[in-house]
Amino acid sequence: MVAKLSRRVPQAVYSYRLTNVLFPLRTKSRRSVSSGLLVISFCINVTLVVLIAYFSFVFFDKKTVSSSCVESENWDYYGNQSHIRSTSVFRDLQNSEIQEVLRFMYDQKSLKLVSAIDANLTTNFVYSVELHVPEKQEVLKFLDDDGAQQPDRQARVVVFIADPNQPTIEEYIVGSLPKPNKLSRKSLSSVKYGVRQMTFPELWEMYQTILKFDRLHEILKGSYGASLFNCITLKSKRCIVAHHMPIPTSSSGRRIRIALFYDVEYFTLFPIDFQFIINVNSFNSPDWLIEEIWHGGKIYQSVREFVQSYFNGTISKPQRTFPQHGPLFKALEVKEIDATYEYRQGPRLHEESGKRYKISGQHVRYFKWQFSWTMSLARGPVLFDVRFDLERIIYELGLSEIGLAYMGSSPAFSGTASAYTSTGLGSKSSGLIPGVDCPGDAVILNATLAIEDFPEGGTFPNAVCIFEYQLSRPLRRHYSNSVSRGGLFYGGLENYVLVFRTIFVIDNFDYILDYTFFANGALEVKIVPTGYILTEPYLQNTDQGVKLGEYTSAVIHHTAFHFKVDIDISGTSNRYQTISTESDSPSSIKKTLRVDEYDSAYTWDSECPEYHIIFNNHSSNSLEQPRGYRINIPSKSWSGLKNDTAFPWSQYRLAVTKRKSTEETSSSMHAGFDTNDPVVDFRKFMDGDNIVDEDLVAWITLGSLNIPHTEDIPNRVTVGGEQSFVLSPFNYFPEDPSMDSPDAVRLEPLDQMFPQKGAKIERSVSSEQSQCASTGFDYSELTRKGSTVFQTVIGEE
């Protein structure tokens, strides 16, 4: 109630005396208040406080009085004007809906489906179930027309058909929920079965195949003091972990490369000088073979060749012990604080007046901002229907792919490329720890997904966090201390932002993804790598990599991130324009309207203008300038994958294309094995379509090179590694829309000629401290019974 009223009354002006810190002039101190007057003043103030409290209790609703700490579900900047129809159309499937979809699929006898739990190499099963977002035009009609019917709620189902004669991957659309009765193929063409994700039946049979080679286990135990199997006793654990990497499909079939590491914390810091390839192309696992072994910098073409060379003494036999002690392990421990050090808790975020944002299911409102989000299995969180001041700016915003290429000296990490959507980024978004990963007062949300491991739906805990905080710099400010040049005044804006965050954990790497919403209508997308680095055995005869230990060399790698931004400025009829300065006349600017997709794609080697504007030529501001938004990509962003054919999208720094329903994303969830012949080839998106007055999509690549160093042990820090781009208004508003923010501050002297007389401050609301400050977050909350930080809850919402 209080927050709503503050926007409907004139600005309250609070005056008080300021010292000469703000507007410096020499002044004399004055002490003219007697102690008697102080006592009288104190008594009067106490009486007034008591009377106000009494009448407030009698005449005002008790709920209003007790709501000075306004909770998220009660506070709303726009009141009943908020556009929340999107809360239903973008809501992820619930476990009950997933189970209904599965029952319907199992009733389709022609598919011959079994449960993923009972699947083997030759059975058909459902790999995943998730929400199918309807066609954009259907969604827009529903969102923008109050009389329109909501589109059917449907599920997207991926099925692995393991028919040896014609194996395929099929995607189906199942509807309408909650009681499905329709099934249709998502596309006319099937996906080749050889590019499917690695599944549990395949991994199980792969390990059974490795288990058959007894001499290899004898060698591992003898040379490395550990084994892949039968390695745990009541007194010790001496295990080896197999890190598997897909090899792109080719004429030699489906093959997987295995690199071995000691099974300890931060396992990729402890490599073993042993790698091999296993061919898993056949549906009959007894036909699977270990094709080659790499050891000591040499490749052996078969297990027999390697074993003979090892036991006849033609190769050296390393003698290593299981790692338990040493400086590297010391680095992994939490250090004790010197007893003479007086520890003080660092500052923490407290929402003194309660949350200033509202979350309704998967719909978020924050002052003029509002948006919905879904959890895609392949892509992670995707934002939809992003609005500012009730107007849609972005229809869809999300990560499309993460690509990583290694440049090591061993076969496993020499030119190896990994596409992470194939791991299911949505299922890698969990385990956010309040107080570290997110402020203690953040709202932390779970995600529900149905994948092979949890075929009937699982709740992934702490998948997303949402919070507001104040940046250390103002959003805008100006301080004037010259009477002859505009007068004495100060104007500024406390820079509060809303952050929507998730963190992907993919083996050893962690990626922090933030969407940050600013009061001026700008939106920043930032991704920051952390986690721990990947290493390989150190070889003295190579200068590749970085030596980090007696047996360890860190692998240099490139990482690229691809984002999809479906921008809608005053509708879907938009244009793309670039603005740059003339090389021979820097004071003049050159505006270029890009007319087709060939003209709107920028490789890393091509000249890229500084200003990229998406605008609506039929919608103007008060000065008759077309309203638009700028895509601001920092120049430091660079992709080392620019010539990598494994990721066609990485060749382009920016591309703007006409939106098509067949071009949902620049990669696919099957990209792990398909890098030689991609299921989705982004280069085909640039086929020359007209992009003038069309529905446009911007595809943005961020990239970085990581050369490891000793300070990366044990964890790579987030400082200096962030990559980002910003979407900001460009002639979209008649003025800075943050001017009416309740967090604005203005100061000016009571008397311009005599600033020593004091100053007044103008704010939309009182700056007095709330009497119901948050109690804050305590780590003990994570240790209570029932905590699900480290587990996925099956079958619960």
MOMOGI-V993151 format. One record per pair of residues at least 4 apart in sequence whose C-alpha atoms are under 8 Angstrom apart, sorted by the first residue. I is the first residue (numbers start at 0). J is the second residue. Records with the same first field share a line. If there is no record, write none. Layout:
# MOMOGI-V993151
I: J / J
This chain:
# MOMOGI-V993151
0: 4 / 63 / 74
1: 5 / 67
2: 6 / 74 / 76
3: 7 / 75 / 76 / 77 / 78
4: 8
5: 763 / 764
6: 741 / 763
9: 763
10: 761 / 762 / 763 / 764
11: 761 / 762 / 763 / 764 / 765
12: 759 / 760 / 761 / 762
13: 759 / 760 / 761 / 762 / 765
14: 758 / 759 / 760
15: 757 / 758 / 759 / 760
16: 756 / 757 / 758 / 759
17: 21 / 757 / 758
18: 755 / 757
19: 23 / 24 / 25 / 26 / 755
22: 480 / 487 / 748 / 754 / 755
23: 755
24: 754 / 755
25: 755
26: 755
32: 36 / 37
33: 37
34: 38
35: 39
36: 40
37: 41
38: 42
39: 43
40: 44
41: 45
42: 46
43: 47
44: 48
45: 49
46: 50
47: 51
48: 52
49: 53
50: 54
51: 55
52: 56
53: 57
54: 58 / 59
55: 59 / 64
56: 60 / 61 / 64
59: 63 / 64
60: 64
61: 65
62: 66
63: 67
66: 70
67: 352 / 769 / 770 / 771
68: 351 / 352 / 353 / 769 / 771 / 772
69: 73 / 74 / 352 / 353 / 354 / 355
70: 74 / 353 / 354 / 355
71: 75 / 353 / 354 / 355 / 356 / 357 / 358
72: 357 / 358 / 359
73: 357
74: 354 / 355 / 356 / 357
75: 355 / 356 / 357 / 364 / 365 / 366
76: 365 / 366 / 367
77: 81 / 366 / 367
81: 389
82: 389
83: 362
84: 88 / 141 / 142
85: 89 / 142 / 362 / 371 / 384
86: 90 / 359 / 360 / 361 / 362 / 371
88: 132 / 138 / 149 / 150 / 152
89: 132 / 361 / 371 / 372 / 373 / 383
90: 130 / 360 / 361 / 372 / 373
91: 129 / 130 / 373 / 374 / 447
92: 96 / 97 / 129 / 130 / 154 / 447 / 448
93: 97 / 447 / 456 / 796
94: 98 / 447 / 455 / 456 / 457 / 794 / 795 / 796
95: 99
96: 100 / 176 / 177
97: 101 / 128 / 129 / 449 / 455 / 456
98: 102 / 455 / 456
99: 103 / 177 / 178 / 179
100: 104 / 154 / 173 / 178 / 179
101: 105 / 455
102: 106
103: 107 / 179 / 180
104: 112
105: 110 / 111 / 112 / 113
107: 111
108: 112
110: 123 / 160
111: 122 / 123
112: 122 / 123 / 124 / 125
113: 117 / 118 / 122 / 123 / 124 / 125
114: 118 / 124 / 125 / 454
115: 124 / 125 / 126 / 451 / 452 / 454
116: 451 / 452 / 454
118: 122 / 123 / 124 / 200
119: 200 / 201
120: 161 / 200 / 201 / 282 / 283
121: 161 / 162 / 163 / 282
122: 160 / 161 / 162
123: 158 / 159 / 160 / 161 / 162
124: 158 / 159 / 160
125: 156 / 157 / 158 / 159 / 451 / 454
126: 156 / 157 / 158 / 159 / 450 / 451 / 454
127: 156 / 157 / 158 / 449 / 450 / 451 / 454
128: 154 / 155 / 156 / 157 / 448 / 449 / 450
129: 154 / 155 / 156 / 375 / 376 / 448 / 449
130: 153 / 154 / 155 / 375
131: 152 / 153 / 154 / 155 / 172
132: 153
133: 137 / 138 / 150 / 151 / 152 / 153
134: 138 / 660
135: 139
136: 140
137: 141 / 150
138: 142 / 149 / 150
139: 143
140: 144 / 147
141: 145 / 146 / 147 / 148 / 149 / 150
151: 174 / 175 / 176
152: 174 / 175 / 176 / 177
153: 172 / 173 / 174 / 175 / 176
154: 172 / 173 / 174 / 176
155: 170 / 171 / 172 / 173
156: 170 / 171 / 172 / 173
157: 168 / 169 / 170 / 171
158: 168 / 169 / 170 / 171
159: 166 / 167 / 168 / 169 / 192
160: 166 / 167 / 168 / 169 / 192
161: 165 / 166 / 167 / 192
162: 166 / 167
163: 282
166: 191 / 192
167: 189 / 190 / 191 / 192
168: 189 / 190 / 191 / 192 / 195
169: 184 / 185 / 189 / 190
170: 184 / 185 / 186 / 189
171: 182 / 183 / 184 / 185
172: 182 / 183 / 184 / 185
173: 179 / 180 / 181 / 182 / 183
174: 178 / 179 / 180 / 181 / 182
175: 179 / 180 / 181
190: 194 / 678
191: 195
193: 248 / 252 / 253 / 280 / 672
194: 248 / 669 / 670 / 671 / 672 / 673
195: 669 / 671 / 672
196: 421 / 422 / 668 / 669 / 671 / 672
197: 201 / 202
198: 202 / 451
199: 203 / 451
200: 204
201: 205
202: 206
203: 207
204: 208 / 284
205: 209 / 277 / 279 / 284
206: 210
207: 211
208: 212 / 284 / 285 / 287 / 288
209: 289
210: 228
212: 216
213: 217
214: 218 / 306
215: 219 / 306
216: 220 / 226 / 227
217: 221
218: 222 / 223
219: 223 / 224 / 225 / 226
220: 224 / 225 / 226
221: 225 / 318
222: 316 / 317 / 318 / 319
223: 271 / 317 / 318 / 319 / 320 / 321
224: 237 / 319 / 320 / 321
225: 230 / 237 / 238 / 239 / 261 / 321
226: 230 / 237 / 238 / 239
227: 238 / 239 / 240 / 241
228: 238
230: 236 / 237 / 238
231: 235 / 236 / 237 / 238
232: 236
237: 262 / 321
238: 261 / 262
239: 259 / 260 / 261 / 262
240: 259 / 260 / 261 / 262 / 266
241: 257 / 258 / 259 / 260
242: 257 / 258 / 259 / 260
243: 255 / 256 / 257 / 258
244: 255 / 256 / 257 / 411 / 417
245: 254 / 255 / 256 / 417 / 671 / 672
246: 253 / 254 / 255 / 256 / 672
247: 253 / 254 / 671 / 672 / 673 / 674 / 675
248: 252 / 253 / 254 / 672 / 673 / 674 / 675
249: 253 / 675
252: 278 / 279 / 280
253: 278 / 279 / 280
254: 276 / 277 / 278 / 279 / 280
255: 276 / 277 / 278 / 279
256: 274 / 275 / 276 / 277 / 411
257: 274 / 275 / 276 / 277 / 411
258: 270 / 271 / 273 / 274 / 275 / 411
259: 270 / 271 / 272 / 273 / 274
260: 266 / 267 / 269 / 270 / 271
261: 266 / 267 / 269 / 270 / 271 / 321 / 322
262: 266
263: 269
265: 269 / 507 / 531 / 713
266: 270
267: 507 / 531 / 532 / 533 / 534
268: 531 / 532 / 533 / 534 / 551
269: 534 / 551
270: 534 / 535 / 536 / 550 / 551
271: 535 / 536
272: 293 / 294 / 295 / 535 / 536
273: 292 / 293 / 294 / 295
274: 292 / 293 / 294 / 410 / 411
275: 289 / 290 / 291 / 292 / 293
276: 289 / 290 / 291 / 292
277: 287 / 288 / 289 / 290 / 291
278: 287 / 288 / 289 / 290
279: 284 / 287 / 288
280: 287
281: 286 / 287
283: 287
289: 301 / 302
290: 300 / 301 / 302
291: 298 / 299 / 300 / 301 / 302
292: 298 / 299 / 300 / 301 / 302 / 305
293: 297 / 298 / 299 / 410
294: 298 / 299
295: 538
296: 409 / 538
299: 304 / 305
300: 304 / 305
301: 305
302: 306
303: 307
304: 308
305: 309
306: 310
307: 311
308: 312 / 313 / 314
309: 313 / 314 / 315 / 316
323: 328
324: 328 / 329
325: 329
326: 330
327: 331 / 712 / 713
328: 332
330: 712 / 713
331: 713
336: 340
347: 438 / 439 / 775
348: 438 / 439 / 440 / 468 / 775
349: 440 / 772 / 773 / 774 / 775
350: 354 / 440 / 772 / 773
351: 768 / 769 / 771 / 772 / 773
352: 769 / 771 / 772 / 773
353: 772 / 773
354: 467
355: 365 / 366 / 467
356: 363 / 364 / 365 / 366
357: 363 / 364 / 365
358: 362 / 363 / 364
359: 363
361: 371 / 372 / 373
362: 369 / 370 / 371 / 372
363: 369 / 370 / 371
364: 368 / 369 / 370
365: 369 / 497
367: 386 / 387 / 388 / 389 / 518
368: 385 / 386 / 387 / 388 / 389 / 516
369: 384 / 385 / 386 / 387 / 389
370: 382 / 383 / 384 / 385 / 386
371: 382 / 383 / 384 / 385
372: 380 / 381 / 382 / 383
373: 380 / 381 / 382 / 383
374: 378 / 379 / 380 / 381 / 425 / 446 / 447
375: 379 / 380 / 381 / 424 / 425
376: 423 / 424 / 425 / 426 / 448
377: 420 / 421 / 422 / 423 / 424 / 425 / 667 / 668
378: 397 / 398 / 399 / 400 / 420 / 423 / 424 / 425
379: 398 / 423 / 424 / 425 / 426 / 427 / 428
380: 397 / 398 / 425 / 501
381: 395 / 396 / 397 / 398
382: 394 / 395 / 396 / 397
383: 393 / 394 / 395 / 396
384: 391 / 392 / 393 / 394 / 395
385: 391 / 392 / 393 / 394 / 395
386: 390 / 391 / 392 / 393
387: 391 / 392 / 520
390: 569
391: 567 / 568 / 569 / 570
392: 566 / 567 / 568 / 569
393: 564 / 565 / 566 / 567 / 568
394: 564 / 565 / 566 / 567
395: 563 / 564 / 565 / 566
396: 562 / 563 / 564 / 565
397: 562 / 563 / 564
398: 560 / 561 / 562 / 563
399: 420 / 560 / 561 / 562 / 563 / 664 / 665 / 666
400: 418 / 419 / 420 / 560 / 561 / 562 / 665 / 666
401: 418 / 419 / 420 / 558 / 559 / 560 / 561
402: 416 / 417 / 418 / 419 / 558 / 559 / 560 / 646
403: 416 / 417 / 418 / 556 / 557 / 558 / 559
404: 414 / 415 / 416 / 417 / 556 / 557 / 558 / 640
405: 412 / 413 / 414 / 415 / 416 / 554 / 555 / 556 / 557
406: 412 / 413 / 414 / 415 / 543 / 544 / 554 / 555 / 556
407: 412 / 413 / 414 / 535 / 543 / 544 / 554 / 555
408: 412 / 413 / 541 / 543 / 544
409: 413 / 535 / 536
411: 415
412: 535 / 554
416: 645
417: 671
418: 670 / 671
419: 423 / 424 / 505 / 670 / 671
420: 424 / 666 / 667 / 668 / 669 / 670 / 671
421: 667 / 668 / 669 / 670 / 671
422: 427 / 505 / 668 / 671
423: 427 / 668
424: 428 / 503
425: 448 / 503
426: 448 / 459
427: 502 / 503 / 504 / 505
428: 459 / 461 / 462 / 463 / 501 / 502 / 503 / 504
429: 445 / 459 / 460 / 461 / 462 / 463 / 501 / 502 / 503 / 504
430: 460 / 461 / 462 / 788 / 789
431: 436 / 437 / 443 / 461 / 462 / 463 / 464 / 501 / 502 / 788
432: 436 / 437 / 461 / 788
433: 437 / 438 / 439 / 440 / 441 / 776 / 778
434: 438 / 439 / 776 / 777 / 778
435: 439
437: 441 / 464 / 466
438: 466
439: 775 / 776 / 777
440: 466 / 775 / 776
441: 464 / 465 / 466 / 467
442: 464 / 465 / 466
443: 461 / 462 / 463 / 464 / 465
444: 460 / 461 / 462 / 463 / 464
445: 458 / 459 / 460 / 461 / 462 / 463
446: 458 / 459 / 460 / 461 / 462 / 463
447: 456 / 457 / 458 / 459 / 796
448: 453 / 456 / 457 / 458 / 459
449: 453 / 454 / 455 / 456 / 457
450: 454 / 455 / 456
453: 457 / 793
455: 793 / 794
456: 793 / 794 / 795
457: 791 / 792 / 793 / 794 / 795 / 796
458: 791 / 792 / 793 / 794 / 795 / 796
459: 790 / 791 / 792
460: 787 / 788 / 789 / 790 / 791 / 792
461: 788
462: 501 / 502
463: 499 / 500 / 501 / 502
464: 499 / 500 / 501
465: 497 / 498 / 499 / 500
466: 497 / 498 / 499
467: 495 / 496 / 497 / 498
468: 495 / 496 / 497
469: 493 / 494 / 495 / 496
470: 494 / 495 / 496
471: 494
472: 493 / 494
473: 491 / 492 / 493 / 494
474: 491 / 492 / 493 / 494
475: 491 / 492 / 494
476: 489 / 490 / 491 / 492
477: 489 / 490 / 491
478: 487 / 488 / 489 / 490
479: 485 / 486 / 487 / 488 / 489
480: 486 / 487 / 488
481: 485 / 486 / 487
482: 486 / 487 / 751 / 752
486: 751
487: 747 / 748 / 751
488: 745 / 746 / 747 / 748
489: 744 / 745 / 746 / 747
490: 743 / 744 / 745 / 746
491: 743 / 744 / 745
492: 740 / 742 / 743 / 744
493: 742 / 743 / 744
494: 517 / 518 / 742
495: 517 / 518
496: 515 / 516 / 517 / 518
497: 515 / 516 / 517
498: 513 / 514 / 515 / 516
499: 513 / 514 / 515
500: 511 / 512 / 513 / 514
501: 511 / 512 / 513
502: 509 / 510 / 511 / 512
503: 509 / 510 / 511 / 512
504: 508 / 509 / 510
505: 509
507: 530 / 531 / 532 / 533
508: 528 / 529 / 530 / 531 / 532
509: 528 / 529 / 530 / 531
510: 526 / 527 / 528 / 529 / 530
511: 526 / 527 / 528 / 529
512: 524 / 525 / 526 / 527
513: 523 / 524 / 525 / 526
514: 522 / 523 / 524 / 525
515: 522 / 523 / 524
516: 520 / 521 / 522 / 523
517: 521 / 522
518: 736 / 737 / 740
519: 735 / 736 / 737
520: 727 / 728 / 736 / 737
521: 725 / 726 / 727 / 728
522: 725 / 726 / 727
523: 723 / 724 / 725 / 726
524: 723 / 724 / 725
525: 721 / 722 / 723 / 724
526: 721 / 722 / 723
527: 717 / 720 / 721 / 722
528: 715 / 717 / 720 / 721
529: 714 / 715 / 716 / 717
530: 714 / 715 / 716
531: 711 / 712 / 713 / 714 / 715
532: 553 / 554 / 707 / 711 / 712 / 714 / 715
533: 553 / 554
534: 551 / 552 / 553 / 554
535: 551 / 552 / 553 / 554
536: 550 / 551 / 552
537: 546 / 548 / 549 / 550 / 551 / 552
538: 550 / 552
543: 554
544: 552 / 553 / 554 / 555
545: 552 / 553 / 554 / 555 / 706 / 707 / 708
546: 551 / 552 / 553
547: 551 / 552 / 553 / 708 / 709
548: 552
553: 707 / 708
554: 706 / 707
555: 704 / 705 / 706 / 707
556: 704 / 705 / 706
557: 638 / 639 / 640 / 702 / 703 / 704 / 705
558: 638 / 639 / 640 / 702 / 703 / 704 / 705
559: 638 / 639 / 640 / 649 / 700 / 701 / 702 / 703
560: 700 / 701 / 702
561: 648 / 649 / 665 / 698 / 699 / 700 / 701
562: 698 / 699 / 700
563: 664 / 665 / 696 / 697 / 698 / 699
564: 696 / 697 / 698 / 699
565: 658 / 695 / 696 / 697
566: 613 / 695 / 696 / 697
567: 571 / 572 / 573 / 694 / 695
568: 572 / 573 / 613 / 614 / 615 / 626 / 627 / 628
569: 615 / 618
570: 615
571: 692 / 693 / 694 / 695
572: 615 / 691 / 692 / 693 / 694 / 695
573: 613 / 614 / 615 / 616 / 690 / 691 / 692 / 693 / 694 / 695
574: 592 / 593 / 613 / 614 / 615 / 616 / 690 / 691 / 692 / 693 / 695
575: 592 / 593 / 594 / 611 / 612 / 613 / 614 / 655 / 690 / 691
576: 590 / 591 / 592 / 593 / 611 / 612 / 613 / 614
577: 590 / 591 / 592 / 593 / 608 / 609 / 610 / 611 / 612
578: 588 / 589 / 590 / 591 / 608 / 609 / 610 / 611 / 612
579: 588 / 589 / 590 / 608 / 609 / 610
580: 584 / 585 / 586 / 587 / 588 / 589
581: 585 / 586 / 587 / 588 / 589
593: 598 / 599 / 690 / 691
594: 598 / 599 / 689 / 690 / 691
595: 599 / 656 / 687 / 688 / 689 / 690 / 691
596: 600 / 654 / 655 / 656 / 657 / 685 / 686 / 687 / 688 / 689 / 690
597: 685 / 686 / 687
599: 653 / 654 / 655 / 656
600: 651 / 652 / 653 / 654 / 655 / 685
601: 605 / 606 / 607 / 651 / 652 / 653 / 654
602: 641 / 650 / 651 / 652 / 653
603: 637 / 638 / 641 / 650 / 651 / 652
609: 631
610: 629 / 630 / 631
611: 629 / 630 / 631
612: 627 / 628 / 629 / 630 / 729
613: 627 / 628 / 629 / 630
614: 625 / 626 / 627 / 628
615: 619 / 625 / 626 / 627 / 692
616: 625 / 626 / 692
617: 625
618: 625 / 626
619: 623 / 624 / 625 / 626 / 731
620: 624 / 625 / 626 / 730 / 731 / 732 / 733
621: 733
622: 733
624: 730
625: 730 / 731
626: 729 / 730 / 731 / 732
627: 728 / 729 / 730 / 731
628: 726 / 727 / 728 / 729 / 730 / 731
629: 725 / 726 / 727 / 728 / 729
630: 724 / 725 / 726 / 727
631: 724 / 725 / 726 / 727
632: 636 / 723 / 724 / 725
633: 723 / 724
636: 701 / 702 / 703 / 722 / 723
637: 652 / 701 / 702 / 703 / 704
638: 649 / 650 / 652 / 700 / 701 / 702 / 703 / 704
639: 702 / 703 / 704
640: 646 / 649 / 650
641: 649 / 650 / 651
642: 649 / 650
643: 647 / 649 / 650
644: 674 / 675
645: 674 / 675 / 677
646: 650 / 674
647: 680 / 681 / 682
648: 665 / 680 / 681 / 682 / 700
649: 700
651: 699 / 700
652: 699 / 700 / 701
653: 697 / 698 / 699 / 700
654: 697 / 698 / 699
655: 695 / 696 / 697 / 698
656: 684 / 685 / 688 / 690 / 695 / 696 / 697 / 698
657: 688 / 689 / 690 / 693 / 694 / 695 / 696
658: 662 / 693 / 694 / 695 / 696
659: 663
662: 684
665: 679 / 680 / 681
666: 670 / 677 / 678 / 679 / 680 / 681
667: 678 / 679
669: 673 / 678
670: 674 / 677 / 678
673: 677 / 678
680: 684
681: 685
689: 693
690: 694 / 695
701: 722 / 723
702: 722
703: 720 / 722
707: 711
708: 712
710: 715
711: 715 / 716
716: 720
717: 721
728: 732
732: 736
734: 738
736: 740
738: 743
739: 743
741: 762 / 763 / 764
742: 762 / 763
743: 762 / 763
744: 760 / 761 / 762
745: 760 / 761 / 762
746: 758 / 759 / 760 / 761
747: 751 / 758 / 759 / 760
748: 753 / 754 / 756 / 757 / 758 / 759
749: 753 / 754 / 756 / 757 / 758 / 759
750: 754 / 756 / 757 / 758
754: 758
762: 766
776: 780
778: 782
779: 783
781: 786 / 788
782: 786
787: 791 / 792
